[in-house]
């Protein structure tokens, strides 16, 4: 049995280990995903966190997580980036990642977000309303993997996505 809640300070070490394990075999990973979350956390740039927690009679442990942070596309504010989405390897392919994504998008919509962007597999994220090549750009990333999903906005703005400093994209 698992449930969802915001990240708590006591989760940090377990979530770092979870992210490292989730991305250990991912072809697109650079091994810095857990450090990215730690820096976002330390810089106060996490706007929304969601953790899937497995509960037993004896324990409660994080088995998935996702983070959202404010971005600017061109000069348009009100947009959020999502990264990373991670699920413990022994819990993958059970719908936990999909549930985390859907809940995150629902929460962002309720907060009045214009939309969200991410870099990822278009085949996976299409089910959540993400489309490639709609306007936003990330230097060095093929446009097919820069995905956007309007939430409150009617269109996705064009231009470079300005990420928090933790991403090191200037």
C-alpha positions as CSV (number, residue, x, y, z in Angstrom):
1,X,0.0,0.0,0.0
2,X,1.3,3.5,-0.8
3,X,0.1,7.0,-0.5
4,X,1.2,10.5,-1.6
5,X,2.4,13.5,0.4
6,X,4.8,16.4,0.1
7,X,8.5,15.8,0.7
8,X,9.5,16.1,4.4
9,X,13.0,17.1,5.6
10,X,13.6,13.6,7.0
11,X,13.1,12.2,3.5
12,X,16.2,13.8,2.0
13,X,18.7,10.9,2.4
14,X,16.2,8.2,1.3
15,X,15.1,10.2,-1.7
16,X,18.7,10.8,-2.8
17,X,19.3,7.0,-2.7
18,X,16.0,6.4,-4.5
19,X,16.8,8.9,-7.3
20,X,20.3,7.4,-7.7
21,X,18.9,3.9,-8.0
22,X,16.1,4.9,-10.3
23,X,18.5,6.6,-12.8
24,X,21.4,4.1,-12.4
25,X,20.7,2.4,-15.7
26,X,19.0,5.2,-17.6
27,X,20.7,5.9,-20.8
28,X,19.9,9.7,-20.6
29,X,21.0,10.2,-17.0
30,X,24.2,12.0,-16.0
31,X,24.4,10.7,-12.5
32,X,23.7,14.2,-11.0
33,X,19.9,13.9,-10.6
34,X,20.0,13.5,-6.8
35,X,22.5,16.4,-6.5
36,X,20.2,18.5,-8.6
37,X,17.3,17.9,-6.2
38,X,19.5,18.7,-3.2
39,X,20.7,22.0,-4.8
40,X,17.1,22.9,-5.8
41,X,16.1,22.1,-2.2
42,X,18.9,24.1,-0.6
43,X,18.3,27.1,-2.9
44,X,14.6,27.2,-2.1
45,X,13.7,26.6,-5.7
46,X,11.3,23.7,-5.2
47,X,7.8,24.9,-5.7
48,X,6.1,21.5,-5.3
49,X,7.3,18.1,-4.2
50,X,5.4,14.9,-4.2
51,X,6.5,11.6,-2.7
52,X,5.0,8.2,-3.0
53,X,5.4,6.4,0.3
54,X,5.0,2.7,0.8
55,X,3.5,1.9,4.2
56,X,3.7,-1.4,6.1
57,X,2.9,-2.1,9.7
58,X,6.5,-1.5,10.6
59,X,7.9,1.1,8.1
60,X,7.1,3.9,5.7
61,X,9.6,4.4,2.9
62,X,9.7,6.7,-0.1
63,X,9.3,4.7,-3.4
64,X,8.8,7.5,-5.8
65,X,9.2,11.3,-6.1
66,X,8.7,14.2,-8.4
67,X,9.6,17.9,-8.2
68,X,8.3,21.1,-9.8
69,X,10.0,24.5,-9.9
70,X,9.3,27.8,-11.5
71,X,10.7,28.5,-15.0
72,X,10.4,31.4,-17.4
73,X,9.8,30.7,-21.1
74,X,11.1,33.6,-23.2
75,X,9.6,36.3,-21.0
76,X,6.5,34.4,-19.9
77,X,6.1,33.5,-16.3
78,X,3.6,31.2,-14.6
79,X,5.2,28.0,-16.0
80,X,6.8,25.2,-14.1
81,X,9.5,22.7,-14.9
82,X,9.2,19.1,-13.7
83,X,12.3,17.1,-12.9
84,X,13.1,14.5,-11.9
85,X,10.4,11.9,-11.8
86,X,11.9,8.9,-10.1
87,X,10.5,5.5,-8.9
88,X,12.4,2.8,-7.1
89,X,13.5,0.1,-9.5
90,X,11.6,-2.6,-7.5
91,X,8.4,-0.5,-7.9
92,X,8.6,0.6,-11.5
93,X,6.0,-0.4,-14.1
94,X,3.2,-0.3,-11.5
95,X,1.7,3.1,-12.3
96,X,3.4,5.0,-9.5
97,X,5.3,7.3,-11.8
98,X,2.1,8.0,-13.8
99,X,0.2,8.7,-10.5
100,X,2.9,11.1,-9.4
101,X,2.9,12.9,-12.7
102,X,-0.9,13.2,-12.8
103,X,-1.2,14.4,-9.2
104,X,1.6,17.0,-9.8
105,X,-0.1,18.4,-12.9
106,X,-3.4,18.5,-11.0
107,X,-1.8,20.4,-8.1
108,X,-0.1,22.8,-10.5
109,X,-3.4,23.4,-12.3
110,X,-5.2,24.1,-9.0
111,X,-2.4,26.6,-8.1
112,X,-3.1,28.5,-11.3
113,X,0.0,27.4,-13.3
114,X,0.0,28.4,-17.0
115,X,1.6,25.1,-17.9
116,X,4.6,22.8,-17.4
117,X,7.7,21.8,-19.3
118,X,10.1,19.0,-19.0
119,X,12.9,17.2,-20.9
120,X,11.9,13.5,-21.5
121,X,10.6,10.7,-23.6
122,X,7.7,12.0,-25.7
123,X,6.1,8.6,-25.9
124,X,5.9,8.3,-22.1
125,X,4.7,11.9,-21.4
126,X,2.2,12.2,-24.2
127,X,-0.4,10.5,-22.0
128,X,-0.3,13.5,-19.7
129,X,-0.9,16.0,-22.4
130,X,2.8,16.9,-23.2
131,X,3.8,17.6,-26.8
132,X,7.2,18.2,-28.4
133,X,8.3,21.1,-30.5
134,X,5.6,23.6,-29.3
135,X,8.0,26.5,-28.8
136,X,10.1,26.2,-25.7
137,X,13.8,25.4,-26.2
138,X,16.7,24.2,-24.0
139,X,20.2,24.7,-25.4
140,X,21.8,21.4,-26.4
141,X,18.6,19.3,-26.2
142,X,16.9,18.1,-29.3
143,X,13.5,19.8,-29.7
144,X,11.7,16.4,-29.9
145,X,12.6,15.9,-26.2
146,X,11.6,19.4,-24.9
147,X,8.0,18.8,-24.0
148,X,5.3,21.2,-22.8
149,X,1.7,20.9,-21.5
150,X,-0.4,24.0,-21.2
151,X,-2.6,24.0,-18.1
152,X,-4.1,27.5,-17.8
153,X,-2.5,28.9,-20.9
154,X,-4.1,28.5,-24.3
155,X,-0.8,28.3,-26.1
156,X,2.8,27.5,-25.1
157,X,5.1,30.4,-25.4
158,X,8.2,30.3,-27.6
159,X,11.7,30.9,-26.5
160,X,14.4,29.6,-24.3
161,X,13.4,28.0,-21.0
162,X,15.1,29.8,-18.1
163,X,15.7,27.2,-15.4
164,X,16.8,27.8,-11.7
165,X,20.6,28.1,-11.2
166,X,20.9,24.5,-10.0
167,X,20.6,23.4,-13.7
168,X,23.8,25.3,-14.7
169,X,22.2,26.5,-17.9
170,X,23.2,30.2,-17.4
